[in-house]
């Protein structure tokens, strides 16, 4: 299965959430690969704490592969190469966890026929080798997104299961931006249908993911005054109404990641050391990652809206 992570704005938690989903999927026995298609800023290595590829790789990354400059993209074994001891403690039951970084200093590039063909070969190879492949796309209506849509419209990719996760923060601006990315004039639906996708089938592949969601009833907000709590509830109700109107409500969204101070200050993988030993991160955040990971595969989570 291919899981595409996208967002209209930066700062949505798209990359850090996707990396944590990949980590949790691997912990639970799936063989997982993470493709850093954020061509303008290939920094997934930072989240996995792999210093050698913190800003991409100088040795044949995804940029070089897609442009025909190397035979295969550079791979990194996250379990072995992470600088964090907590990540290197791979349980016996865990699956593979591989990162394919972009190139150091790489940037956006258009999808000419050669790029599209090599991307199709890559996706098919990933499907044959891994249970899940996460594809972290650049924010907005990027060339990377266009390339992915072109490839998925090819007959050879028709049997491959694909999911699109559209990340947004729980604010009015981010809700509107996420809706525009999906339904706007140059959004996923119109771009995809222009490339040959069936509109309903494409819509069935897409779900929204809310990030950094503040629960007005959380005990962490106990210091707020009664008027402040009432205002938070008012804002939350307003956001739920807007999300429902835009199709990003209960049936359109598939995940809700709570606000977590650790992820606010540092984009990283949350391990048992963070939630159980040091207790710096919230267990509810990890549970949200696990819940979203478990919803990726079953068809019942992706029935027509």
C-alpha positions as CSV (number, residue, x, y, z in Angstrom):
1,X,0.0,0.0,0.0
2,X,1.1,3.5,-0.8
3,X,0.2,6.3,1.7
4,X,0.7,9.8,0.5
5,X,1.0,12.6,3.1
6,X,0.2,16.1,1.9
7,X,-0.9,19.5,3.2
8,X,-1.6,22.9,1.8
9,X,0.3,24.8,4.4
10,X,3.6,24.1,6.2
11,X,3.7,23.5,9.9
12,X,0.8,21.1,9.9
13,X,2.8,18.2,11.5
14,X,2.6,16.3,8.2
15,X,6.2,15.0,8.2
16,X,6.5,14.3,12.0
17,X,3.1,12.5,12.1
18,X,4.0,10.5,9.0
19,X,7.3,9.4,10.4
20,X,5.6,8.4,13.6
21,X,3.0,6.4,11.7
22,X,5.8,4.6,9.8
23,X,7.6,3.9,13.1
24,X,4.5,2.5,14.8
25,X,3.6,0.4,11.7
26,X,7.1,-1.1,11.8
27,X,6.9,-1.7,15.6
28,X,3.8,-3.7,15.0
29,X,5.5,-6.0,12.5
30,X,4.9,-4.4,9.1
31,X,7.7,-3.9,6.6
32,X,7.8,-0.1,6.0
33,X,9.6,2.3,3.8
34,X,9.5,6.1,4.0
35,X,10.1,8.1,0.7
36,X,11.0,11.7,1.3
37,X,9.3,13.4,-1.6
38,X,9.4,16.8,0.1
39,X,11.9,17.8,-2.6
40,X,12.4,21.4,-1.5
41,X,13.1,20.4,2.1
42,X,14.1,16.7,2.4
43,X,14.6,16.6,6.2
44,X,12.9,13.4,7.3
45,X,16.3,12.1,8.4
46,X,16.2,14.7,11.2
47,X,12.9,13.3,12.6
48,X,14.4,9.8,12.6
49,X,17.6,11.2,14.2
50,X,19.9,10.1,11.3
51,X,22.6,12.8,11.2
52,X,24.1,11.6,7.9
53,X,20.9,12.4,6.0
54,X,19.4,15.1,8.2
55,X,19.1,17.4,5.1
56,X,19.1,14.7,2.5
57,X,21.9,12.6,1.1
58,X,24.8,13.5,-1.2
59,X,24.8,9.9,-2.5
60,X,22.0,9.3,-5.0
61,X,18.8,10.3,-3.3
62,X,15.3,10.4,-4.7
63,X,16.0,13.5,-6.7
64,X,18.9,11.8,-8.5
65,X,17.0,8.6,-9.0
66,X,13.9,10.2,-10.5
67,X,16.1,12.2,-12.9
68,X,18.0,9.2,-14.1
69,X,21.3,10.0,-12.4
70,X,21.5,6.7,-10.4
71,X,20.1,3.2,-10.8
72,X,18.4,3.0,-7.4
73,X,17.7,5.5,-4.6
74,X,19.9,5.6,-1.5
75,X,18.5,3.6,1.4
76,X,19.0,4.0,5.1
77,X,18.1,1.4,7.8
78,X,16.5,3.5,10.5
79,X,16.8,0.8,13.2
80,X,20.6,0.6,12.6
81,X,21.5,4.2,11.7
82,X,19.5,6.3,14.0
83,X,21.5,8.3,16.6
84,X,18.8,7.7,19.2
85,X,19.3,4.7,21.3
86,X,15.6,4.4,22.0
87,X,15.0,3.9,18.2
88,X,17.8,1.5,17.8
89,X,16.2,-0.9,20.4
90,X,14.3,-2.8,17.7
91,X,11.9,-5.4,19.1
92,X,12.2,-8.9,17.8
93,X,8.7,-8.7,16.3
94,X,9.3,-5.4,14.5
95,X,9.3,-5.2,10.7
96,X,11.8,-3.4,8.5
97,X,12.0,0.4,8.7
98,X,13.7,2.0,5.7
99,X,14.2,5.7,4.8
100,X,14.9,6.8,1.2
101,X,16.0,10.5,1.6
102,X,16.0,13.2,-1.0
103,X,19.2,14.9,-2.2
104,X,21.2,17.5,-0.2
105,X,20.4,20.9,-1.9
106,X,17.7,19.4,-4.0
107,X,14.7,21.4,-5.1
108,X,11.4,21.0,-6.9
109,X,11.4,19.7,-10.5
110,X,8.8,19.0,-13.1
111,X,7.6,15.5,-14.0
112,X,8.7,14.9,-17.5
113,X,8.0,11.5,-19.0
114,X,11.3,10.0,-17.8
115,X,10.6,11.2,-14.2
116,X,7.1,9.8,-14.3
117,X,8.2,6.5,-15.7
118,X,11.0,6.1,-13.1
119,X,8.5,7.1,-10.3
120,X,6.1,4.4,-11.5
121,X,8.9,1.8,-11.4
122,X,9.8,2.9,-7.9
123,X,6.2,2.7,-6.6
124,X,5.7,-0.8,-8.1
125,X,9.0,-2.0,-6.6
126,X,7.9,-0.6,-3.2
127,X,4.6,-2.3,-3.4
128,X,6.4,-5.7,-4.1
129,X,8.8,-5.3,-1.2
130,X,7.0,-3.5,1.6
131,X,3.7,-3.7,3.3
132,X,3.4,0.1,3.6
133,X,5.2,2.9,1.8
134,X,4.8,6.4,3.1
135,X,5.4,9.1,0.5
136,X,5.9,12.5,2.2
137,X,5.0,15.2,-0.4
138,X,5.9,18.8,-0.5
139,X,3.3,21.2,0.9
140,X,0.8,22.7,-1.4
141,X,0.2,22.1,-5.1
142,X,3.7,20.9,-5.7
143,X,5.4,19.1,-8.6
144,X,5.8,16.1,-6.3
145,X,2.0,15.9,-5.9
146,X,1.5,16.3,-9.6
147,X,4.0,13.5,-10.3
148,X,2.3,11.2,-7.8
149,X,-1.2,11.8,-9.4
150,X,0.2,11.2,-12.8
151,X,1.8,7.9,-11.8
152,X,-1.3,6.6,-10.0
153,X,-3.4,7.3,-13.1
154,X,-1.3,4.8,-15.1
155,X,-2.9,1.4,-15.8
156,X,0.1,-0.5,-14.2
157,X,-0.7,1.2,-10.8
158,X,-4.4,0.5,-10.9
159,X,-4.1,-2.7,-8.7
160,X,-2.1,-0.9,-6.1
161,X,-4.0,0.4,-3.0
162,X,-3.3,4.1,-2.3
163,X,-4.3,6.4,0.5
164,X,-4.1,10.2,0.7
165,X,-3.8,11.8,4.1
166,X,-4.4,15.6,4.0
167,X,-3.0,17.2,7.2
168,X,-4.3,20.4,8.7
169,X,-4.1,22.0,12.1
170,X,-7.3,22.6,14.0
171,X,-7.9,26.2,13.0
172,X,-10.2,28.0,10.5
173,X,-7.3,29.0,8.2
174,X,-6.0,25.5,8.0
175,X,-9.4,23.9,7.5
176,X,-10.0,26.3,4.5
177,X,-6.6,25.6,3.1
178,X,-7.0,21.8,3.4
179,X,-10.4,22.0,1.7
180,X,-8.8,24.1,-1.1
181,X,-6.0,21.5,-1.6
182,X,-8.6,18.8,-2.1
183,X,-11.5,20.6,-3.8
184,X,-10.0,23.8,-5.2
185,X,-9.5,24.8,-8.8
186,X,-6.0,23.3,-8.9
187,X,-6.7,20.8,-6.1
188,X,-6.2,17.0,-5.9
189,X,-9.7,16.2,-7.3
190,X,-9.6,18.5,-10.4
191,X,-6.0,17.8,-11.1
192,X,-6.5,14.1,-10.7
193,X,-9.5,13.9,-12.9
194,X,-7.7,15.9,-15.6
195,X,-5.0,13.2,-15.6
196,X,-7.5,10.4,-16.0
197,X,-8.5,9.5,-12.4
198,X,-12.1,8.5,-11.7
199,X,-13.4,11.2,-9.5
200,X,-15.3,9.1,-7.0
201,X,-12.5,6.5,-6.7
202,X,-10.0,9.4,-6.1
203,X,-12.3,10.9,-3.4
204,X,-12.5,7.5,-1.7
205,X,-8.6,7.6,-1.4
206,X,-8.6,10.9,0.5
207,X,-9.1,11.6,4.2
208,X,-8.2,14.5,6.4
209,X,-6.0,14.3,9.5
210,X,-6.3,17.0,12.2
211,X,-3.1,17.8,14.1
212,X,-2.2,19.7,17.3
213,X,-5.8,19.5,18.4
214,X,-6.4,21.0,21.9
215,X,-9.1,19.4,24.0
216,X,-11.0,22.1,25.9
217,X,-11.7,19.6,28.7
218,X,-8.1,18.5,29.1
219,X,-6.7,18.5,32.6
220,X,-3.6,20.3,31.2
221,X,-5.8,23.4,30.8
222,X,-6.9,23.4,34.5
223,X,-5.2,26.7,35.0
224,X,-7.5,28.6,32.6
225,X,-10.4,30.7,33.9
226,X,-14.0,29.7,33.3
227,X,-14.5,32.3,30.6
228,X,-11.4,31.1,28.8
229,X,-12.6,27.5,28.8
230,X,-16.0,28.6,27.6
231,X,-14.4,30.4,24.7
232,X,-12.3,27.3,23.8
233,X,-15.5,25.3,23.7
234,X,-17.1,27.9,21.5
235,X,-14.1,27.8,19.1
236,X,-14.1,24.0,19.0
237,X,-17.9,23.9,18.2
238,X,-17.4,26.5,15.5
239,X,-14.5,24.4,14.0
240,X,-16.6,21.2,14.1
241,X,-19.4,23.0,12.2
242,X,-17.0,24.3,9.6
243,X,-15.4,20.9,9.2
244,X,-18.7,19.3,8.6
245,X,-19.7,21.9,6.0
246,X,-16.4,21.4,4.1
247,X,-16.6,17.6,4.1
248,X,-13.7,17.4,6.6
249,X,-15.9,16.4,9.6
250,X,-16.5,13.0,11.2
251,X,-16.9,11.1,7.9
252,X,-14.2,13.0,6.0
253,X,-11.5,12.8,8.6
254,X,-9.7,9.6,9.7
255,X,-7.3,10.8,12.5
256,X,-7.0,13.3,15.3
257,X,-3.6,14.0,16.7
258,X,-3.7,15.8,20.0
259,X,-1.4,18.8,20.8
260,X,1.8,17.5,22.4
261,X,4.4,19.8,23.9
262,X,7.3,17.5,22.8
263,X,6.2,17.7,19.2
264,X,5.7,21.4,19.4
265,X,9.3,21.9,20.5
266,X,11.0,19.1,18.6
267,X,9.8,17.1,15.6
268,X,10.8,13.6,16.6
269,X,9.8,10.0,16.9
270,X,7.9,9.3,20.2
271,X,9.2,6.1,21.8
272,X,8.5,4.4,25.1
273,X,11.4,6.4,26.6
274,X,9.4,9.6,25.9
275,X,6.0,8.4,27.2
276,X,6.8,5.8,29.9
277,X,10.4,6.4,31.2
278,X,10.9,10.2,31.0
279,X,7.2,10.9,30.6
280,X,7.8,14.0,28.6
281,X,5.4,13.1,25.8
282,X,1.7,12.2,26.2
283,X,0.7,8.5,25.8
284,X,-2.5,9.8,24.1
285,X,-0.5,11.1,21.2
286,X,1.1,7.7,20.6
287,X,-2.3,6.0,20.9
288,X,-3.5,8.4,18.2
289,X,-0.6,7.4,16.0
290,X,-1.4,3.7,16.5
291,X,-5.1,4.2,15.9
292,X,-4.5,6.1,12.6
293,X,-2.0,3.4,11.5
294,X,-4.5,0.7,12.1
295,X,-7.1,2.5,10.0
296,X,-4.9,2.8,6.9
297,X,-5.5,-0.8,5.7
298,X,-9.1,-1.8,6.3
299,X,-11.5,-1.0,3.5
300,X,-14.3,-0.1,6.0
301,X,-12.3,3.1,6.9
302,X,-12.3,4.2,3.3
303,X,-15.9,3.6,2.1
304,X,-17.5,6.3,0.0
305,X,-18.5,9.4,1.9
